[in-house]
Amino acid sequence: MSSIEEAIAEEGVRVGARVDIRTLKRISAHRGINVVLYWEEEMGRKGDYESDLADYQHLAEENRPFITIDAFLKFFTETYAMFPKPVDELLAEIPIAIEITAVRTYIPKGETETQTLIAGLMPFRDEMEP
């Protein structure tokens, strides 16, 4: 396990854990870790982001069965723009717990540096707390 993986494990981010999306947002922003959220359970459990990205490159990100956390939060913010609250306050009121399915390193296509990837499953609507 790398030192980055150890550090995020201390924050509760490990395979099988349910983690508040705000924690993942903070980790992604402060540590530069790529966080990918899956809508499709089978794909999310497989967690092969590079292959999935290649298979769905012809679709806009919002139409894929997975989305980066940054794109999701942008969409979430735009959807709830009518509410005069910061995104963290909205997420506190509409908690989203992501089930972590993978924490690993990879080399993105066209790059030479290793990056850390956290993959997780978005909850179904009936699994979200009111």
Protein Blocks (a to p, Z undefined) as FASTA:
>chain_A
ZZklmmmmmnopaghiacdfklmmmmmmmnopacdddfblklmmnopmklmmmmmmmpcf
klpcbdcfklmmmmmmmmmmmpccdfklmmmmmccddddfbdcddddehiabdcdddddd
dddfklpcZZ
